[in-house]
């Protein structure tokens, strides 16, 4: 008996394993996701639309989009710069830089928010100076932006760094030897090679930025109509037993998750070879 036949799985076992996997996915992922939309539309489309048109909901949606519009581009730029530095250059402390990039994954989002309260809060390190200059960070939009940037910090960088390391420096060195300058090399050689991984990281970063709860909850102050993002507004509505409105607003995040999943799957299907170096 050869090794291949000895490792063959009986058809009934494969069927059983597939059924268990699909059943688990349906129970843990699909059923709760479907429940969000069912509850959101329980009282019909008019109630659903009214919940989204409510002033506090509109404010939460606008704030969430605004925060994501700031955090994602900043992390995009950082990810490209960090990837270029780490993959294309040798310097002392490179391993530490990679470790620090991964740090937000190891810290609870609530702790991340508390860090900013400690630094910029009224009793924090810079609290007195900020008050003297009438600068609001905690319980204001800047604090929400900072907390969101922190928790989404690694998403773009960790997608492109492994890919850029795997690609090496040969293409850039060839372009430079042919007379291209640094910017031309980056724009015409490096960026085309990482564009799909870059888009992949942006998708994940945006989804996390819009759905972040823990860190934002700590620094926002929960001021309705001012510092409540979509997740915080959902919590407020739910605590007020306004379940239809809560699920209506939550459906925005659920829809975002579905769109992200579809785009992610399309990227992996059409450009899987470009993403293999990252382990996806």
N, C-alpha and C positions, 0 to 999 in steps of 0.2 A: 504493500500500500504506500503510495507516494505521499509527500507532505501535504499536497493540495487537497487530495481526497480525504486525508485524515482530519483536515480542518474544515471540511464542508459542513454547513449547518443544515439540519433537516428543515424541510419546507414548513412544517407545522410550527417549529420554533421561530423561524423568521417571521411567520405570520403573527405569532403571539407577541413577539417583541415589537413589531410594527404597530399592532393594535394597542399595546400598552403605551407606546410613545405617543401615538395620535390621541389616545384617550387622555393622557396626562396633559398634552398641549391644549386640548379642548377644554378640560376642566380648569386648568390654571390660567390660561391666557385668553382663549377665544370666548369662553362663557362670560368672564368678567367684562371683557371689552364690549361684547354684545349688550350686556346688561346696562352699560353706561348709556348707549343710544336708545335702548328700550325705555329706560326711566326718563331720559331727557324728552322723549316724545310721548310720554304717557298721557299728557293732557292735550296733545295735538300740536300742529305746527304754529298756530297763533301764540300759544303759551311759550313755546320754544323761542320764537323770534322775539317776543316781549322780554324774555329773560336776557337775551343777548343785547337788546337795545336799551336795557336799564342803564342809567348814567354811571353807576359804580362799575358795572360790567364793562361798559365801553372804556372807562378810565383804566381798568385793569388790563384789558386787551391792548390798549395803546401803550401803556407802560411796559408791558411784557415785550412788545415788538420793539420799542425804543431801546430797552436794555439789551436785547439780543442784537440789535443793529449796531450797538457799540462794542459789546463783548466779543462777538464772533470775529469781526474784522481785526480787532486788536490781537486776538489769539491766533488768527490766520497769519498775520505779519510775524508775530513771535515764532510761530511754528516753522515758518520758512527760514527765518534768520537762524534759529537754533539748529534746524536740520542742516543748513549750509555749513555752519560752524563746526558741528560735530562730525558730519560725514566727510567733509572736504578738507579739514585741517586737523593737525595734531597739536595739542597743547596740554599743559599740565592742568589737571583737575577735570578732564573730559568726563571721566566716570562719575564724578560728583555732580556735574551738571545734569547728566542723564538721570541720576537718582533724584535730584531736586525737581526735575520736570514731572516725575511720577509721584511726587509727594502728596498732591491733593487727593489722589486715589486712596491714600492710607489714612487720611484725616476725616473724621466725621464732619459732614456739612454743618452741623450745629456748632461744633468746635471752631470751624472756619469762621462762622459768623461772630462767635464770641471773641475771636482774635481781633477782628476789626473794632468791636465794641471796646476792647481793652486799649486799642491804639487811639481810636478817634472819638470814643464816647466822652460824655461830660466829665467823667472821673478818670478818663484815660490819659495816656502819656501826652497827647497833644490836645486834650480837651479844652484846657484853659486858653491856649493860644487860638484855637479855632473859634471859641466863643468871643474872644476879644476882637477878632477880625470878622465876626458875623458870618462864619462859614459853616454850613450844615453838611455833615457827611452821614452820621448815624441818624436813623429815622428820616432819611431823605433819599432822593434818587441816587446821589453819588455813592452812598453806602451799598445800595442794592447792586449797582453796576460793579463795584469793587468785589463784592461777595460772589457775584456771578462769574466775573473774570477768573477768580481764584478757583472755583469748583470746575470750570470748563477749561482751565489752563492747559492740561496735557493732551486734549483730544486731537488737535491738529498735529501737534509735534510728534506724538507717538505713532501716528499713521505714516508720516513721511520719513522719519529718521531711519527706521529699519530698511526701508526701500532705498533711500539714498546711500546708506552704507553698503547695501548689497550691490548697487550699481557701480560703486567705486568712483574713481576720479579720471578714468581714461578718456572719457568723452570730453570732459572739460579741459583736460590737458591738451588734447588734440585741437580743440577750438582755439585755445590760447596760442598754440604753436603756429596756427594758420593766420594769426594776426587779430583775432577777436579780443575785445577788451572784456573786463569783468562783467559789465552789465549785459553786453551782447551774449556772452557765454551763458549767463543765467537765463536770459529771456528766450534764447533760441535753442539751448541745449538742455539745461537743467529743468526748467519749468515744464516743457512738453513731456519729459520723462516721468514727472511726478504728478501731473495734472489730475489724474483720476484718483490717486491716493489722497491728493489735496482736497478734492471735492468730497470724497468719502469722509474725511475728517471734519470738514465743514458741516456736513449733514448731521453727524453725531454731536458736534459742538452746539449747533443751533437747537437741536432737540433737547439737550440737557439744559441749555440756557433758558429756554422757554418753560421747561418743566421743573426747574429747581425750586425746592420748598424750604429745606432746613436752614441753609445759610441765609437766604433772603428773609425768612421768618424772623430770625434773630435781629437783623439790622434794620428791618423796615418800619417797626413800630405799629404795624397793622392799622394805618390811617386810611379809612375807607375813602375812595375817590382820589387818593393822593399817592400812597405808597404800597397799595395792595396790587400784586401781580395776579395773574390768572389762578395759580395754585392757591394763593392766600385768599382770594375772593371765594373760591370754591369752599375752603374751610369755613369761612364766615357764614356763607349761605347754609352749609350743612349744619353748623352749630345752631342756626336759627330755625332748623327744621323746615327750611325751604328747599325740599329735596329736588323738585322738578327744576328749579332754577340752578341749583348746585350741579345737577347732572348735565343740564344744558350747557353751562359754561365748561364743565369738565370734558364735554364731548369735543371741544376745540382741541384740547390736549390729546385726546384719544385719536382724533382725526390726524393731528400732527404726527403721532406715533405711527399710524398706518401709512401716511405719505412717506415718512422717513424709511420705513421698512420696505416699501415698494421701490423707492429710489435706490436704497442700499442693495436690494436684490438685483435690480437692473444693472447696477455698476459691477456687482460680482459676476453676473452672467455674461455681460458684454466685455468686461475688462478684467476678468479673473487673473490672467497672467500678470497684469500690472500690480495686482494686490497680493499675489502669493507670498512675496517676501515678507509680508506683515503677518502671515499666519491666519488670514481670514478664509 
